[in-house]
Amino acid sequence: MKHHILLIEDNTEIRENTAEILELANYKVTTAENGKIGVELALNDKPDIIICDVMMPVLDGYGVLHLINKNEQLTGIPFIFLTAKSDRSDFRKGMEMGADDYITKPFTDIELLNALESRLKKAELQKKSYPHSEEGFQHLVDTYGGTDALKQITENKEENFYKKKYTIYHYGNHPQKLYYILSGKVKTFVTNEDGKDLTIGLYSKGDFFGYTALLEGGTYKETAETLDDTQLAEIPVDEFKKMLQQNPDVNRQFIKLLANNITEKEQQLLNIAYNSLRKRVATALVTLKQKYQDEGSNPFSIQISREDLSNIAGTATESLIRTLGDFKGEKLIEIQGSKITILNEKKLSDMLN
């Protein structure tokens, strides 16, 4: 499928010659003689990339870029300025506004095509999504040309086995490693001034954790503890940072890969702030099932202490125990010691406040 290029240029000769070069290179080209028409064409038929002159009548290139960035339908389209001006301030202004590149007139066919191919390739890579796992991370690294990067930092990695309830790191510690779960379960939690804990993250086999402080260059804002007997692969922070520094695209994509837990935490806070006790406990049980259920295991059961479950639900242990008793009486769950089995996930999920 041909890439669609929108070329905005007021000079007729340059516009026609540039369009001819691009069409010969097998691109689909739409042209506009000023910025206003260019923005209208972009809205009507979203291009894969925009090449735009800076100095134009009606609406100049900066105005075009401003309108493109403001429109949700068009944000993210690679934008290349085409200009005869070489003043450093013009370059800086364009890049600060979000332009991806500059091509200075006069330019050769090769300069034009190389700039296009580079920006289109980067745009395609940035659209890709990767599984939140070691395989997903390896795929990401392979895509960006670092085939052996993950292998190199994990080949002689330290692997440690931790018993249940073991503290892996404490709030306020400086990060020394990136952790990857080979087996088992891990939770992260924060503690208030009264000593009450709130679980803010749940991790299982295939998850990385402990990366936020590592990427920020700060200290841990939470404590990590095993929920079960757990085996971890531990990657030294210096080796991991070295790999990220060598490829900025991997850096950005790795942050994007792991940032999905932010939405989960926001949803958890909303649940605690606005939902009833029954709804909070039901949500905690469903979350555990979604996170820790093995394929083919039905119904879902988990061994978890009442204290750990109350920390996930954001409620007092006594209140949790009473609510679990109600759920058992309603045949939503089954309880055997510390083992909880979910019998009716749909009713738990659909529970009203």
Phi, psi and omega in degrees: 000130182291141172284140182261123181247132173258119181251118180247112185205127184278338179280116187301315183296314180294318181299312183292318180294318180294318179298321180296318178300315183292320179293324177295332178273012174073032172260148170275128187237131170244135183243153176219141183271354174205170185295323182298312178296322180300315179296319179298317179294322179297321179291323182286324183215091187304118181278167176277335180201151179239129172249124189222132174291153179275304185270107180216156175285167177070298178213119184280178185297323178296321177295320178298311181298320179299315181291323178298315182292332181282338185268121183299330181290337188249349182298142180096350177286126178303139186229121180243126176277138177244114187210151175270348182279137182239010180295135184300325181295327178291320176298313183297318180299315181296317182291324178294331179280348176116009177294148182269334183195167175232138168238122185264129176286143353283151182230158178267165177302317183295317179300317180296310184292322178296318179297318179296310183299321180296314182289323179293319179297316181295321179297319180295319180295322182289340179281339185289148174244151185231141178301147180278071185201175178297321179295320179295319178296319178297319178298317178302311182296318178299317182300322182270013171090007181252058190309320185263006187298309181292321179300320183293322183273350180246351186302315179246034184292151177280133176242131182231147179252130181237137177285163178303142179072020179272135178274117183279316172209157183253156170308133178093347177291152172274134182292135177243343186214158167259130184256138177229130186272118176274326175198154178102193184221144180225143172239152169242143183211160175243156183235132180274183184294336180273002179085012179271137183262148172228119179286127183244352180208139176237131185227148180220188182309130179096358181260144165268150172209167183081016187269339185297309179295326180297315182286328179283338184079020181247206179255166178295135177261008181209171176249142179248134182218145179285138174267346184209171170301129192222139174248128184239142166264133186239115184259121180304138186298324182296319180292320180294314180296324179300317179296318179294321181293332182283343180216097181302329180293320176297321178305307183296317183289327179293321176297317179296321181300321186263354185280356183294343179288345178297316179298320179297319180292321178298318179295323179296318179295320177297320179299315181290322185286324192241346184268155177290169179301313181300317181293322180294317180292319178298317179296320179298318179294316180294322178299317178299318179297314181296327183277323192243000181289128175279150179300133177087350180271108182213125005283164182279133176230149177213140173270114181210138180289154178296327179295315180297318181293322178294327178292328177287319182282343181073046181214169179289149182300319180298318180294321178298315183299318179296319181292320176299323177298320177296316181297323179294318179295331178273005179060034174272330180220168174233140183235129175224097185064235178271000181271128178242129177245128179275123181260332183218083182296323183299315180294325177294317181293323184271004186300132179272157176292000000 
